């Protein structure tokens, strides 16, 4: 057994109460050196430092960690800044619902006396991965595989079965079976069988693919088309306050408008109006000859 001050190397019987031990019996740290340079320090508080003489946590490592096997962390990983003057840090926390990535800041607290090192820093959720595999950006309850509570800027084409975002700025094409966007959608090309957008749609091109037959009202110019006589049209308008085969204001407010279908109906009315004008011109020409 060797001793220095109150540091002990015991391999049998020196400490009958606790058995064999390597350490100190006073408040001094236990220091390990290699190459005559300090490599590791064990404080009396229980904090162990590797590469640092002042470990702030139970295990404090200054430098890189290389693990060729499994590295298990029970609940939380905290990433602190490596420069002075920064009052925020990142946390990766395991919760009962999934894995949460937080950016935590002390400076955002409303209390002007609040300083770094307090017990109640303000945490801002940045990314959440649920136990079911859903990823939420700005949301801890992602309802889809990717749930963005905020804006999304995508430089290239986006193809997805479902898209849900507060707003989306897509430089390329957007192709989705279902898109639910509550804010602004900006895209070069939008192709989606089902898209619900509460805010503004700004796109260089929107293509509507109609189905069914006939899908375009060229039949109005057919010989067998039954054009409603003007007196009947007048009666219908007086009674219903809208054109035949066109939804009323109340119906549009409740159900919205199918863009492709409405364009076809408007073209039908333009073609019918053309027939009315041609018929009136025919009557004028007949009157002129009399």
C-alpha positions as CSV (number, residue, x, y, z in Angstrom):
1,X,0.0,0.0,0.0
2,X,1.4,3.4,-0.9
3,X,0.2,6.7,0.6
4,X,0.6,10.4,-0.2
5,X,-1.0,12.9,2.1
6,X,-4.5,11.3,2.5
7,X,-4.6,9.5,-0.8
8,X,-4.7,5.7,-0.4
9,X,-4.1,2.7,-2.6
10,X,-5.5,-0.2,-0.5
11,X,-5.5,-3.8,-1.5
12,X,-6.5,-5.5,1.6
13,X,-7.6,-4.7,5.1
14,X,-6.6,-1.0,5.3
15,X,-10.3,0.1,5.3
16,X,-12.1,-2.6,7.2
17,X,-15.5,-0.9,6.9
18,X,-15.5,-0.3,3.1
19,X,-13.1,-3.0,1.7
20,X,-10.5,-2.3,-0.9
21,X,-10.4,1.1,-2.5
22,X,-8.4,3.6,-4.5
23,X,-9.0,7.3,-3.6
24,X,-8.7,10.0,-1.0
25,X,-10.1,10.3,2.5
26,X,-10.2,14.1,2.5
27,X,-11.6,16.8,0.3
28,X,-8.7,16.7,-2.2
29,X,-9.3,15.4,-5.7
30,X,-7.9,12.2,-7.1
31,X,-5.7,13.1,-10.1
32,X,-4.5,10.7,-12.7
33,X,-1.5,11.7,-14.8
34,X,0.2,10.2,-17.9
35,X,3.4,11.6,-19.5
36,X,3.6,13.9,-16.5
37,X,0.4,15.6,-17.6
38,X,-3.0,15.5,-15.9
39,X,-5.4,13.3,-17.9
40,X,-8.3,12.7,-15.4
41,X,-9.5,14.3,-12.2
42,X,-12.0,12.9,-9.7
43,X,-13.4,15.6,-7.3
44,X,-14.6,15.0,-3.8
45,X,-18.1,15.9,-5.0
46,X,-18.2,12.8,-7.2
47,X,-17.7,14.7,-10.5
48,X,-15.3,13.1,-12.9
49,X,-13.4,15.2,-15.4
50,X,-11.5,14.0,-18.5
51,X,-9.6,16.7,-20.2
52,X,-10.8,19.3,-17.6
53,X,-9.7,20.1,-14.1
54,X,-13.1,21.5,-13.1
55,X,-15.8,19.0,-14.0
56,X,-19.2,20.6,-13.8
57,X,-21.2,17.3,-14.0
58,X,-20.9,13.7,-12.8
59,X,-19.0,13.0,-16.0
60,X,-17.4,16.0,-17.8
61,X,-15.4,15.3,-20.9
62,X,-13.5,18.0,-22.8
63,X,-12.7,16.6,-26.2
64,X,-14.1,14.0,-28.6
65,X,-15.7,10.6,-27.7
66,X,-15.2,7.5,-29.8
67,X,-17.4,4.6,-29.2
68,X,-17.1,1.4,-31.3
69,X,-19.9,-0.2,-29.4
70,X,-23.3,0.9,-28.0
71,X,-23.6,4.2,-26.2
72,X,-26.7,4.4,-24.1
73,X,-28.1,7.6,-22.6
74,X,-31.2,7.1,-20.3
75,X,-33.3,10.2,-20.7
76,X,-31.6,13.4,-21.9
77,X,-28.6,14.7,-23.8
78,X,-27.7,18.4,-23.4
79,X,-25.5,20.2,-25.9
80,X,-24.0,23.4,-24.5
81,X,-22.2,26.1,-26.5
82,X,-18.4,26.0,-26.7
83,X,-18.0,29.8,-26.6
84,X,-18.6,32.5,-24.0
85,X,-21.6,34.8,-24.0
86,X,-24.1,32.2,-25.3
87,X,-27.2,31.9,-23.0
88,X,-28.8,29.0,-24.8
89,X,-28.3,25.3,-25.4
90,X,-29.8,22.2,-27.1
91,X,-31.4,19.2,-25.5
92,X,-32.4,15.8,-26.9
93,X,-34.9,14.4,-24.5
94,X,-36.7,11.0,-24.4
95,X,-40.3,11.4,-23.3
96,X,-43.2,8.9,-22.9
97,X,-44.4,9.9,-26.4
98,X,-41.2,10.0,-28.3
99,X,-37.9,11.9,-28.8
100,X,-37.9,15.7,-28.4
101,X,-35.3,18.1,-29.7
102,X,-35.4,21.4,-27.8
103,X,-33.6,24.7,-28.1
104,X,-33.5,26.2,-24.6
105,X,-32.7,29.8,-23.9
106,X,-32.4,31.9,-20.7
107,X,-32.5,35.3,-22.3
108,X,-36.1,34.9,-23.6
109,X,-37.5,34.8,-20.1
110,X,-39.9,37.6,-19.2
111,X,-38.2,38.2,-15.8
112,X,-35.6,40.9,-16.3
113,X,-33.7,39.5,-13.3
114,X,-33.5,36.0,-14.9
115,X,-29.9,35.0,-15.5
116,X,-28.1,32.1,-16.9
117,X,-27.9,29.2,-14.6
118,X,-31.5,29.6,-13.3
119,X,-33.8,26.6,-12.8
120,X,-36.5,27.6,-15.3
121,X,-35.0,28.2,-18.8
122,X,-37.5,28.7,-21.7
123,X,-37.6,25.7,-24.0
124,X,-38.6,26.0,-27.6
125,X,-39.6,22.8,-29.4
126,X,-37.8,22.4,-32.7
127,X,-38.2,18.7,-33.7
128,X,-40.2,15.8,-32.3
129,X,-40.2,12.2,-33.4
130,X,-43.1,10.2,-32.0
131,X,-43.1,6.6,-30.9
132,X,-45.2,5.8,-34.0
133,X,-42.6,7.3,-36.4
134,X,-44.3,10.7,-37.1
135,X,-41.9,13.7,-37.3
136,X,-43.2,17.1,-36.1
137,X,-41.4,20.3,-36.8
138,X,-42.6,22.9,-34.3
139,X,-45.1,20.4,-33.0
140,X,-45.0,17.7,-30.3
141,X,-48.1,16.0,-31.6
142,X,-47.4,15.2,-35.3
143,X,-50.6,13.9,-37.0
144,X,-48.7,12.7,-40.1
145,X,-45.4,11.2,-41.0
146,X,-44.2,14.8,-41.5
147,X,-46.1,17.5,-39.7
148,X,-44.8,21.1,-40.1
149,X,-46.3,23.7,-37.8
150,X,-44.9,26.7,-39.7
151,X,-43.4,27.4,-43.2
152,X,-41.6,25.0,-45.4
153,X,-39.2,25.9,-48.2
154,X,-38.4,23.1,-50.6
155,X,-36.0,23.8,-53.5
156,X,-36.8,20.8,-55.6
157,X,-39.8,18.6,-56.5
158,X,-41.9,17.2,-53.7
159,X,-43.8,14.0,-54.0
160,X,-45.8,12.8,-51.1
161,X,-49.0,10.9,-50.3
162,X,-50.0,13.7,-47.8
163,X,-48.8,17.2,-47.0
164,X,-49.8,19.2,-44.0
165,X,-48.2,22.6,-43.4
166,X,-49.0,26.1,-42.2
167,X,-47.3,27.4,-45.3
168,X,-45.1,25.9,-48.0
169,X,-42.7,27.5,-50.5
170,X,-41.7,24.9,-53.1
171,X,-39.4,25.9,-55.9
172,X,-40.0,22.7,-57.8
173,X,-43.2,20.7,-58.4
174,X,-45.6,19.5,-55.7
175,X,-47.4,16.2,-56.2
176,X,-49.5,14.9,-53.3
177,X,-52.6,12.7,-52.9
178,X,-53.6,15.0,-50.1
179,X,-52.4,18.5,-49.2
180,X,-53.7,20.5,-46.2
181,X,-52.0,23.9,-46.0
182,X,-53.5,26.6,-43.7
183,X,-51.2,29.4,-44.9
184,X,-49.5,30.3,-48.2
185,X,-48.5,27.8,-50.8
186,X,-46.0,28.9,-53.4
187,X,-45.1,26.3,-56.1
188,X,-44.1,26.1,-59.7
189,X,-46.4,23.2,-60.4
190,X,-49.1,21.7,-58.2
191,X,-50.5,18.2,-58.9
192,X,-52.6,16.8,-56.1
193,X,-55.9,14.8,-56.3
194,X,-56.9,16.4,-53.0
195,X,-55.6,19.7,-51.7
196,X,-57.1,21.9,-49.0
197,X,-55.4,25.3,-48.7
198,X,-56.8,27.9,-46.4
199,X,-54.5,30.7,-47.4
200,X,-53.1,32.0,-50.7
201,X,-51.9,29.8,-53.6
202,X,-49.3,31.4,-55.8
203,X,-48.1,29.2,-58.6
204,X,-46.6,29.6,-62.1
205,X,-48.8,26.9,-63.5
206,X,-52.0,25.1,-62.3
207,X,-53.2,22.2,-64.4
208,X,-56.7,20.9,-63.9
209,X,-57.4,17.4,-65.3
210,X,-61.2,16.9,-65.8
211,X,-62.8,13.5,-65.9
212,X,-66.1,12.2,-67.2
213,X,-67.8,12.6,-70.5
214,X,-68.5,15.2,-71.7
215,X,-66.0,17.1,-69.6
216,X,-66.1,20.3,-71.7
217,X,-69.2,22.1,-72.9
218,X,-68.7,22.1,-76.7
219,X,-72.0,20.2,-76.8
220,X,-73.7,23.6,-76.5
221,X,-73.0,24.2,-80.2
222,X,-74.5,20.8,-81.2
223,X,-77.7,20.7,-83.2
224,X,-79.7,18.9,-80.5
225,X,-78.7,21.2,-77.7
226,X,-81.8,22.6,-75.9
227,X,-81.1,26.3,-75.3
228,X,-83.4,27.7,-72.7
229,X,-85.7,30.4,-74.1
230,X,-85.1,33.9,-72.8
231,X,-88.5,34.2,-71.1
232,X,-87.8,31.0,-69.1
233,X,-84.3,32.3,-68.3
234,X,-85.7,35.5,-67.0
235,X,-88.2,33.6,-64.8
236,X,-85.4,31.4,-63.4
237,X,-83.2,34.4,-62.6
238,X,-86.1,36.3,-61.0
239,X,-87.0,33.3,-58.8
240,X,-83.5,32.0,-57.9
241,X,-81.2,35.0,-58.2
242,X,-78.5,33.0,-60.1
243,X,-78.0,31.4,-63.5
244,X,-79.2,27.8,-64.2
245,X,-76.6,25.1,-63.5
246,X,-74.5,27.6,-61.5
247,X,-74.3,27.2,-57.7
248,X,-75.8,29.9,-55.6
249,X,-73.8,32.2,-53.2
250,X,-74.9,30.1,-50.2
251,X,-73.9,26.9,-51.9
252,X,-70.4,28.3,-52.7
253,X,-70.0,29.6,-49.2
254,X,-70.8,26.2,-47.7
255,X,-69.2,23.8,-50.2
256,X,-66.6,25.9,-52.1
257,X,-66.0,25.7,-55.8
258,X,-64.4,23.0,-57.9
259,X,-62.1,25.0,-60.1
260,X,-62.2,22.7,-63.2
261,X,-65.9,22.1,-63.0
262,X,-66.7,25.8,-62.5
263,X,-64.6,26.8,-65.5
264,X,-66.5,24.3,-67.6
265,X,-69.8,25.7,-66.4
266,X,-68.7,29.3,-67.0
267,X,-67.7,28.3,-70.5
268,X,-71.1,26.7,-71.0
269,X,-72.7,30.1,-70.1
270,X,-70.4,31.9,-72.5
271,X,-71.3,29.6,-75.3
272,X,-75.0,29.9,-74.5
273,X,-74.6,33.7,-74.4
274,X,-73.0,33.5,-77.9
275,X,-76.0,31.5,-79.2
276,X,-78.4,34.2,-77.7
277,X,-76.4,36.9,-79.4
278,X,-76.3,35.1,-82.7
279,X,-80.1,34.6,-82.5
280,X,-80.7,38.3,-81.7
281,X,-78.5,39.3,-84.6
282,X,-80.5,37.0,-86.9
283,X,-83.7,38.7,-85.7
284,X,-82.2,42.2,-86.3
285,X,-81.1,41.3,-89.8
286,X,-84.6,40.0,-90.6
287,X,-86.1,43.3,-89.3
288,X,-83.7,45.2,-91.5
289,X,-84.9,43.4,-94.6
290,X,-88.6,44.2,-94.0
